[in-house]
């Protein structure tokens, strides 16, 4: 979507939603334009009639001037109020649409790129800025039309004053070059703005701020935030000074021409080649010309932020449109019969940042697969590929022999459930915080109760003041949970779907003690067997704790982005390789810990 297409779309949207205010705004704008020329002409007739001692024409001219002035003043105020109404109405629509477009990005890897994050940060919540910008643009266009009216009258009265129009061109065009510099500076500084925002979160959000305080890192983080804002300010100041210098050069030319024009008119009056009324008309119009030109420049300045945000909005439309999956021949099965297969699958975040390399793996239908390995081995990346949050940079993934790339992303997500180690905390009522795992069942208390049981969160809910009706999160006056309790809520949310084809549990017990960890894994394995019978579900459990996954049907050991070993527990222990070594190390460490406690 181009900027022109975006403007056309937004104006049509405003007309469709609020025809009355839009019509009123445009009518008031037209009246204001007509009043600009009528006021100057009325003053000219007033002077001429007064000098000729013609009372009636003088009264008519005075009335016309008064009416024109009234339309300009009152109409301008009314137009401003209607413009504010239209801005507020359109900004609400835009903010909702922007969130929907951001949510349309299917491939998570794209959203994690710095340049993508910078643009998204610019457009998020910018509905009011865009809406204000497009209606200010209308004001700017109206100002240009007023200029045309003023210039037309000037040329009719004194054609030599056409030179003012010529000189007005650089005065109007040069500031645009300056505004391009300001917009470029805003784009260049977006990353620093995000960095400052991140540091602000670290310094103000209760969870990270506790660690920051204990570490004594507050002053250092404050200094970094100040440095980021200083870089933004320096970049903006440099662009503003450059824009001011460019604009001043254009206005200097116009002021010289304006001064010469007034001297010329005075000379014509003294030589009898111009009437006194013409002097007032030209002086008024020349002043109006300058005022309208300055208004056009101010409108240009006011639209700068709006146009920057509009450019980010058009980029968002293009990016979101590029992620929409066309209707594909692949049909998602009702249940899995063969399973999911990865053939020579690779993934990288960019040159030199390869995470997975030519992975060959078969996940049989109805199986429970444990993915283990040390930190950074590529476990989470693998499950994000299975969830279609990432697209492979090499190789293919098939679901019952159908390429996953040919399946609708949204439809695949509807048949997938997952709980990640970086789980979300929904500050909703507990019932909703669980039920959001399957929005279609948000009001199904029986389904939610079952999910709470499967997520081993029954004690968490029982300990809340109003059970499932308790609001969660201290930020909104609700009950605060420990990280382990929040994780159980997340596991319950993942248990909401009754017939997923893929169930991913990524480090499900990272925040739990050993006893709770064992209980949760038993619940998850029981649920996995139930889902296997219902839909042939493949359950993938990611963990770095080898002792808890020994009952999985298949254990996959990752190392440096490759599959090092695979098999069940007995096979891998008999192999005596990486799995057996790490399993024994962890078991020995656990026994040492127990001995130390005893």
Residue pairs with C-beta under 8 A, 6 or more apart in sequence:
1 9
1 314
1 317
1 318
1 321
2 314
3 307
3 310
3 311
3 314
5 314
6 310
6 313
6 314
6 317
7 134
7 137
7 310
10 90
10 94
10 130
10 131
10 134
11 134
13 90
13 93
14 22
14 86
14 89
14 90
15 22
17 89
17 90
17 93
18 85
18 86
18 89
21 82
21 85
21 86
21 89
22 86
24 78
24 82
25 79
25 82
25 83
25 86
25 135
25 138
28 75
28 76
28 78
28 79
28 82
29 79
29 138
29 139
29 142
31 71
31 75
32 71
32 72
32 75
32 76
32 79
32 142
32 146
33 142
33 145
33 146
33 149
34 71
34 149
35 67
35 68
35 69
35 71
35 72
35 75
36 68
36 72
36 146
36 149
36 150
36 288
36 292
37 149
37 150
37 152
37 153
38 64
38 67
38 68
39 65
39 68
39 69
39 72
39 284
40 150
40 153
40 281
40 284
40 285
40 288
41 64
41 153
41 281
42 61
42 62
42 64
42 65
42 68
43 61
43 65
43 277
43 280
43 281
43 284
44 277
44 278
44 280
44 281
45 57
45 58
45 60
45 61
45 64
45 277
46 58
46 61
46 62
46 65
46 277
47 276
47 277
47 280
48 275
48 276
48 277
49 55
49 57
49 58
49 61
50 58
51 276
51 277
83 135
83 139
86 131
86 135
87 128
87 131
87 132
87 135
88 128
88 131
90 127
90 130
90 131
90 134
91 127
91 128
91 130
91 131
91 132
92 127
93 127
94 126
94 127
94 128
94 130
94 131
94 313
95 125
95 127
95 128
96 127
97 127
98 123
98 124
98 125
98 126
98 127
98 313
98 316
99 124
101 316
101 317
101 320
102 120
102 124
102 316
102 320
104 320
104 323
104 324
105 111
105 319
105 320
105 323
106 323
106 325
106 388
106 389
106 409
106 410
107 323
107 389
107 390
107 391
108 384
108 389
108 390
109 349
109 389
109 390
109 391
110 116
110 319
110 323
111 117
111 120
112 349
114 191
116 319
117 191
117 194
118 187
118 190
118 191
118 194
119 190
119 312
119 315
119 316
120 316
121 190
121 193
121 194
121 197
122 186
122 187
122 190
122 308
122 309
122 312
123 309
123 312
123 313
123 315
123 316
126 309
126 312
126 313
129 305
129 306
129 309
130 306
130 309
130 310
130 313
131 306
132 302
132 306
133 302
133 303
133 305
133 306
133 307
133 309
133 310
134 306
134 310
136 299
136 302
136 303
136 306
137 299
137 303
137 306
139 299
140 296
140 299
140 300
140 303
143 292
143 295
143 296
143 299
144 296
146 288
146 292
146 295
147 168
147 289
147 292
147 293
147 296
150 285
150 288
150 289
150 292
151 162
151 164
151 165
151 289
153 281
153 285
154 161
154 162
154 164
154 165
154 282
154 285
154 286
154 289
155 161
155 162
155 165
157 278
157 281
157 282
157 285
158 265
158 268
158 274
158 278
158 282
160 261
160 264
161 261
161 282
161 286
163 257
163 260
163 261
164 254
164 257
164 258
164 261
164 286
164 289
166 257
167 253
167 254
167 256
167 257
167 258
168 254
168 289
168 293
170 249
170 250
170 253
170 254
171 247
171 250
171 251
171 253
171 254
171 293
171 297
172 250
172 293
172 296
172 297
172 300
173 250
174 246
174 247
174 249
174 250
175 243
175 246
175 247
175 250
175 297
175 300
175 301
176 300
177 243
177 246
178 239
178 242
178 243
178 244
178 245
178 246
178 247
179 243
179 300
179 301
179 304
179 307
181 239
181 242
181 243
182 236
182 239
182 240
182 243
182 304
183 304
183 307
183 308
183 311
184 239
185 235
185 236
185 238
185 239
186 236
186 305
186 308
187 308
188 235
189 231
189 232
189 235
189 236
192 228
192 229
192 231
192 232
193 228
193 232
195 224
195 225
195 228
196 225
196 228
196 229
196 232
199 221
199 222
199 224
199 225
199 228
200 225
201 208
202 208
202 209
202 212
202 221
203 209
203 212
203 218
203 221
203 222
203 225
206 474
212 218
212 221
247 297
254 290
254 293
258 286
258 290
261 282
261 286
262 282
262 283
262 286
265 274
265 278
265 279
265 282
265 283
266 279
268 274
269 275
269 276
269 278
269 279
323 409
325 408
325 409
325 410
327 408
328 406
328 407
328 408
329 406
330 402
330 403
330 406
330 407
330 408
331 402
331 407
332 399
332 407
332 408
332 411
332 412
332 415
332 501
333 399
333 400
333 402
333 501
334 535
335 365
335 499
335 501
335 534
335 535
335 536
336 365
336 366
336 399
336 400
336 501
336 535
336 536
336 537
336 538
337 365
337 400
337 536
338 364
338 365
338 400
338 401
339 362
339 363
339 364
339 365
339 366
339 367
339 400
339 536
339 538
340 362
340 363
340 386
340 397
340 398
340 399
340 404
340 502
340 538
341 361
341 362
341 363
341 397
341 398
341 401
342 359
342 360
342 361
342 362
342 363
342 385
342 395
342 396
342 397
343 360
343 395
343 396
343 397
343 398
344 358
344 359
344 360
344 394
344 395
344 396
345 356
345 358
345 359
345 360
345 361
345 385
345 392
345 394
345 395
345 396
345 397
346 354
346 356
346 357
346 358
346 359
346 392
346 393
346 394
346 395
347 354
347 355
347 356
347 378
347 381
347 385
347 390
347 392
347 393
347 394
348 354
348 355
348 393
349 355
354 561
355 378
355 381
355 561
356 378
356 381
356 382
356 385
356 561
356 562
357 561
357 562
358 394
358 395
358 562
359 382
359 395
359 561
359 562
359 563
360 563
361 556
361 563
361 566
363 369
363 538
363 540
363 554
364 538
364 553
364 554
365 400
365 532
365 536
365 538
366 532
366 533
366 536
366 537
366 538
367 532
367 538
367 539
367 553
367 554
368 525
368 528
368 529
368 532
368 539
368 541
368 551
368 552
368 553
368 554
369 538
369 539
369 540
369 541
369 552
369 553
369 554
369 555
369 556
370 540
370 541
370 542
370 543
370 549
370 552
370 554
370 555
370 556
371 379
371 382
371 383
371 540
371 541
371 542
371 543
371 556
371 558
372 379
372 542
372 543
372 544
372 546
372 549
372 555
372 556
372 557
372 558
372 579
372 582
373 379
373 544
373 557
373 558
373 559
373 564
374 544
374 559
374 582
375 544
377 558
377 559
377 560
377 561
378 558
378 560
378 561
379 506
379 542
379 544
379 558
380 420
380 421
380 506
380 542
381 390
382 542
382 558
383 418
383 504
383 506
383 540
383 542
384 390
385 391
385 392
385 397
386 397
386 502
386 504
386 540
387 412
387 413
387 416
387 418
387 502
387 504
388 404
388 407
388 409
388 412
388 413
388 416
391 405
396 403
396 404
396 405
397 403
397 404
397 405
398 404
399 407
399 412
399 501
404 412
415 497
415 499
415 500
415 501
415 502
416 500
416 501
416 502
416 503
416 504
417 437
417 494
417 495
417 496
417 497
417 500
417 502
417 503
417 504
418 494
418 502
418 503
418 504
418 505
418 506
419 490
419 491
419 493
419 494
419 504
419 505
419 506
419 508
420 504
420 506
420 507
421 506
421 507
421 510
421 542
423 486
423 487
423 490
424 490
425 472
425 473
425 486
426 432
426 433
426 436
426 472
427 433
427 471
427 472
427 473
427 475
427 476
427 478
428 436
428 471
428 472
429 468
429 469
429 470
429 471
429 472
430 461
430 464
430 467
430 468
430 469
430 470
430 471
430 472
430 489
431 445
431 448
431 468
431 469
432 442
433 472
433 489
433 493
434 448
434 451
434 452
434 455
434 457
434 468
434 489
434 492
434 493
434 496
435 441
435 442
435 443
435 444
435 447
435 448
435 451
435 493
435 496
436 442
436 493
437 451
437 492
437 493
437 494
437 495
437 496
437 497
438 447
438 496
438 497
438 498
441 447
441 448
441 496
445 468
447 496
447 498
448 468
448 496
449 468
450 495
451 492
451 493
451 495
451 496
452 458
452 461
452 468
452 492
454 491
454 492
454 495
454 523
454 527
455 488
455 489
455 490
455 491
455 492
455 493
455 494
455 495
455 523
456 488
456 491
456 492
456 516
456 519
456 520
456 523
457 485
457 488
457 489
457 491
457 492
460 481
460 485
460 488
460 489
461 467
461 468
464 470
464 479
465 479
470 478
470 479
471 477
471 478
471 479
472 478
472 479
472 480
472 481
472 489
473 479
473 480
474 480
481 489
482 511
483 511
484 511
484 512
484 513
484 516
486 511
487 508
487 509
487 510
487 511
487 512
488 520
491 505
491 508
491 520
491 524
494 503
494 505
495 527
498 534
499 531
499 534
499 535
499 537
500 531
500 535
500 537
501 535
501 536
501 537
501 538
502 537
502 538
502 540
503 527
503 528
503 531
503 537
503 538
503 539
503 540
504 539
504 540
504 542
505 524
505 539
505 540
505 541
505 542
506 542
507 542
507 543
507 544
508 520
508 521
508 524
508 541
508 543
509 516
509 517
509 520
509 521
509 543
509 545
509 548
512 520
514 590
517 545
517 548
518 548
521 541
521 548
521 549
524 539
524 541
525 551
525 552
527 539
528 537
528 539
531 537
531 539
532 539
541 549
541 552
543 549
545 586
546 579
546 582
546 583
546 586
547 583
547 586
547 587
547 590
549 555
550 569
550 583
551 569
552 568
552 569
553 568
554 566
554 567
554 568
555 565
555 566
555 567
555 568
555 569
555 572
555 579
556 563
556 565
556 566
557 563
557 564
557 565
557 566
557 572
557 577
557 578
557 579
558 564
559 578
564 577
564 578
565 572
565 575
565 577
565 578
565 579
566 572
567 575
572 579
572 580
572 583
573 579
573 580
573 583
574 580
